[in-house]
Amino acid sequence: MLSDPNNLTVTPPPAEPAPGSFAADQALGGVSDRDATRQARAQSVGQRPGTLTVREGSLPPRLFLISYDDTFFQETEYTSYDELLDFFRAHPELRHWIDVRGYNDLALMERLMQDFNLHPLQMEDVLGDYQRAKVELFDDNRLFLVSRMTDFTPLLEIDDDQLSIFTGPNYVISFQDDYDDCLDSVRSRIRSGFSKIKQKPVLYLAYALTDVVLDHYYPTMAAIGDYIETLEERIFNGRSDRRVLNRILHIKKDIVRFRRLVYPEREKIAEILRMHDEVIPEDIKLYFKDCYDHAIQAMDLAESYRESVSSLVDLYLSDQSNRMNEVMKVLTIISSIFIPLSFVVGLYGMNFQREAPDGTINHLNMPELYEPWGYPALLALLALIVTGQLIYFYRKGWLTNGR
């Protein structure tokens, strides 16, 4: 339970499975997040621009309102949009964060669009839930920002969700198609009594939301880095197989995908920094410059990990080649040992008769075949040949890993 200065209480929402997770896929009948995105794109083909379409499998919306100023704080989850709107309109002196989680109510989305004068094309981008990071400017200096929230799931893949933000004179509206997100740190800062968010305009809240999304890129990249090191250790320890190669290729695709998410984020923040001071005051731009640095660092990490994965593929192929060379070396040594033995045995396997049909004796046709110690002498010769070869191979280093 959360309390505020006016003794209002807020019950934390129940935990819901994250989109893209195994539990969520089961809840949606096995439909993955990427499949749902493809279906949403297929549904929008040929539609009139600005037509709002709710993606199949979207969660029912939950409405949260955080209202605050220097001395006041209230956080409430509303079951009725009308109650939320009444409180919002009754307190224009406060700053408000309207947090909408879930899209599966087209009528509610249309009412939000009308009540806050949101453009249909932008609402279409919100409900599409597959937009790249970007920023758009309204005629009245309001902003529409899109960010991609990322996470490295237990299924060892990158899961990303869209965060859409609208700014107004005294409010910020955020949309996302998930009940769980990475924004709890911002909520905690607002709840505290010494937060800059409560002292600065709502544009600072938009910055804080963008900044925390960027900050969560680093745990994602750290998890990817740890996973790359794990794969590298498996290769070095000689435990690599076809599954390791499949995982390397899979994580390589995820890193390329992550880079496609980070690059537009950097361009978005660069565009914000180029905006006129009437839109983004200079004191707020200072904070967005820090976001820009974070985006650059995330890009550098993505490039570094992409090179690491590429070298990991080369390392895997080199390890497999070394294994093949070891096998070929063993087979070659075995063949080299048996070549002279086969020669000797083949030599004595020739059927040259010592006694001719007329009874005469040919003394040149293997006279040792009739010697009493011929067979033991031949076995001793073969053993001597093998021993000599093994000693030679050992001195050359062919029986060990080094030379």
N, C-alpha and C positions, 0 to 999 in steps of 0.2 A: 504494500500500500504506500502511495506517495501522498504527502501532505503539503499544503501551501499556506501562506500567511492568513488566508481567509477560511482555514479549516476545511477546505474542500479536499476530497480524496479521489484518487484515481486507481483503479484496479488494473494491474499489468495484464496485457493480453495473453491468452494461452499460446504456448509455443506451437508453431506450424512448421511443417517440413519445407525446407528451402527448395525453390525451383531448380530442376536439374538433378536433385538428389534421388537416391534409390527410393526413399519413402514417398517423395512427391510423384515420381513416375508411376509408382503403384497406385497412388491416390487418383491419378489422372488416367488410369487404365493402361499404363505403359507408354503413354505419349511423352516423348522427350521434349525438352525445351526447344531444341533445334527443329524438331518436326513441327512443333506448334508454330514456330516462327515461319517456317515454309508455308504452312497452311494459311497463316494470316496474310502473307504476301500474295498467295494464290487468290485469296478472297478479294483483295484490293485491286486486282488486275482489271482494268477497264472501267473502274468506278469513277464517278465525278469527283474532282478534287475537293477535299474538305468533307467527304463522306466519312462519318464516324463508324467504325466497325470494331466490335469487341472480339478479341482473340479467343478462340475456343480453348477451354481449360483455365481461363483467368479466374482469380480468386474473387469472392464477394468483397466489395469495398468496406474498409473500416476508416472512420473519420476521427482524426485527432486534432485538437486545437491547443496550442500553447500560446498564451497571451501574457505579455510581460511589459514592464518598463523598469526604471531604475529601482523602484521600491515594490513592485507588484509582480506576482507570478501565479499563473494558474494553468494546470495541465488537465485536460479532460478528454475522454473518449466519448463521442456522441453517437447515439444510435439513430438520431433524427438529424437530417441535414438542415431542416428548418430551425431547430434549436441552435445549431452551430451558427447559422447565418444571423439569427436574431442577436445572439451575444456579440458577434463580430460587428454588426452595424450599431449596436448600442454602446460600443466602446471604441470610438475612432481615435481616442487619445492614446490607446495602447498599441503596441506592435504585436503582430499575430503571425504565427506559423501554422498554416493549415496543412496537415499531413494526411494525404489520401493514400491508403495502401490497398491495392486491389482495384481492378477495372470493370468487374463483371456486373455493371449496372449502367446501361447506356443512357437511361433517363437522367440519372444523377450526373453523369459526365456532361450531358447537354445543359443541365441547369447550372453547373459550375461554369461552363463556357459562357452562358448568357449573363449570369450574375456578376462575373468578374471581367467581362468583355474580352474573352480570350478568342483568338483567331481560329476559325475552323481548321485551317491547314496545320496550325501548331497542335491543336487537340488531336488531329489525325496522327501526327508524329508521336504524340504521347501514347495513344492507344495502340499504335503499331508496334511499339516496344522493341524496335530493332534499329533505331537511329544511331548514327555515329555522333560523337561528342561535337557540339556546336553551340553558338550563341547567336541570337537574333534580337534586333532592337525594334521596339514598338515606336509608334509616332509620338507617344507621350512619355518617352524615355523609360519605359518599362522594358525588362529583359526577359527573354526566354532562353534558358540554358539546359543543355542535355549533357549528362555525364554517364559513364559506364562504371558501375560498381563491380569489382572482381573478387573472386575467392578461389582458392585451390582446394577442391573438394576431396573427401576421403576416397573417391573413385579415381583420384590422380588425374584430374582434368580441370581446366579453368572454367568456372561458371561466372557469367556476367549478367547483370541486370541493369536496366535503364533507370536512371533517376532524372526526372524532368522537373525543372524549377521555373516558376513564374514569379517575378517581382512586381510590387506595386508601391504606392506611396507609404503604406503602413503595414504591409503584409508580404509574406512569401508563401506560395503554394507549391508543395512538392507532390509529385505523383510517382508511384512505383507499384509494380505488380507482385509484391511479396510482402509478407508480414514481418519478416526478419530482414535487417539491413545492417549497415556499418555506421549508422548515424547516432548510436546511443551515446557516444562521447559528447556530441554536440548537445543532446538533450540534457546530459548531466551538467554540462557547463552552464546551461540556461537555468537549471534548477538551483545551482549554487548562487550565493549572494554576492560574489565578487567577479562576475564574468563580464568581459568587454562586450559580449553580445548584447547584454541588457543596457549598455550605456551608449551603443553606437546605432546608426540607422540600420534599416533592414537589409541594405546591400551588404553589410558586414555579415549578416546571417547567411546570405547567399554565398559569400566567400567561404564562410566556415564550413558549409555543406560541401562545396567544391573541394576545399582543402582536405577534409577528412576522407573523401573518396580517393584523392591522390595519395594520401598517407597509407591507405589500405592496399595500394599497389605494392608497397614494399614487403609486407608479410607474404603476399602472393608470390612475389619474385623470390623471397627467401625460401619459401617452401619448394619452389621449382629448383632453386640452387641446391637445396639439400637432396632432392630427388635425383638430380644429375650426378651429385657426388656418390649417392648410393649405387647408381648404375655403373659409374666409373669403378667403384670398388669391386663390384661383382665381376667386371671384366678383368681387372688386375688380379683378382683371386682365382681366376680360371673357372668361374661359375656362369659364364655367359652362354646363352643358347639362343634359339630362334625367338623366344619370348622376349629376351632382352632387346633384340633388334626391333621388335614390334613396339616395345615401350619407348625406345629411343625415337623412333619415327613419330610416335604419338605425341611425345612431349615436344618434339620439334614443331609439329603442327600447332600445338597450344602456344608455344612461344611466338610463332608468326602471328597467330590470332591476337595474342596479348599486345604485340607491337602495333597491330592495326587499331587496337583500342586506345593506346597511349598517344600515338601520333596525332590524331584529331584533337585530343585533349590539349596538347601543347599548342596547336594552332588556335584553338578556342580561346585560351588564355591570352595568347599574343594579340588576338583581335580585341579582347577586352581592354588590354593595355593601350591599344591605339584609339580607343573611343574618346570622345570629347569629355572634358572635365565636368560639363553639365550632366553627363550621363553617369560617369564614374568619377567621383571626386578624387583628388590626388592622394588624400590620406588613405582611401580604400584601395587605390591602385598599388600603393606600397605593399599591401598584403597579397594582392594578386601577383605581384612580382615574385614573391616567395613561392607561390603556387607554380609559377612558370619554372623556377629553379627545380622544384620537385618533379615536374613533368620531364625536364631535360634529364635529370638523374634516372628516372624510370626508363626513359628511352635508351640511355647508355647501358643500363642493366639488361634490358631486353636484347640489345645488340650483342652485349658480352655473352649472354646465355645462348643466343643463337649460334655464335661462333663456337661456344663450348660444345653444344650438341652436335654441330657439324664435325668437330674434331673427335667427338665421341663415336660417331659413325665410322670415321677412319680408324679409330682405335679398335673398334669391334672387328672391322674387316681385317686389320693387321693381326689381331689376336687369333682370328679364325685361320688366317694364312700361316701364322706360326704353328698353330696346332696341326694344320695339314702338313707343314714341313717336318714337324716332329714325327708324325705318322709315317711320312715318306722316308725319313731317315731310318726309322726302325725297320721298315720293310726293305730298304736298300741294304742295311747291315745284314739282315737275315739272308737276303738274296746273295750278298757277297760271300757269306760263309758257305752257302750251299753250292755255289758255282764250282769251286775246285772239287768238292766232294762229289758232285754230279759228274764231273769230268772223269774222276778216278773210277767211280762205280760204272759209268758208261763204258769206260775203256775196257774194264774186265767183263762187261756184259756182251762183248763181241764174240760171236760163235765161230772162232777159228779153231778147227779140230787139230789136236796135237798128233793123232794117229791117222794116217792116210788110209783109203780103202784097200790098198794093196799090202797093208801091214807095216809100211815104213813109218818111222817116227820123224816128225818135223820139229827139230829142237828149237826153232825160232818162235813157235806159237805158244807163248805164255808158259814157259817151263815151270814158273813158280806156282802154277795151279796144282801141281802134283807134289809140292813140297809139304812136309808135315806141319810146318809153322807158317804156311802161306796166309791162311785166313786171319790168325791173330796178328801177324805182321801188318796185314792190310788195315785192320781196325786200329792198330797203333799209329799207322801213318795218317789215317783220317783224323784221329784225335790230336795228333801233333799239328796238323794243318789248321784245325779249328783253334787250338790254343795259340798258335802263332798269330793267327788273324786277330783274335781277341786282344792279345797284347799290343799288336800294332794299332788297332782301333782305339784302344784306351790311351795310348801315348799320343795319338793324334787328337784326343778329346772328343771323338765321335760318340763315345758311350756316355758322355755327360752333357750338360747344357751349354758349357763353354768350350772354347778351343784351347 
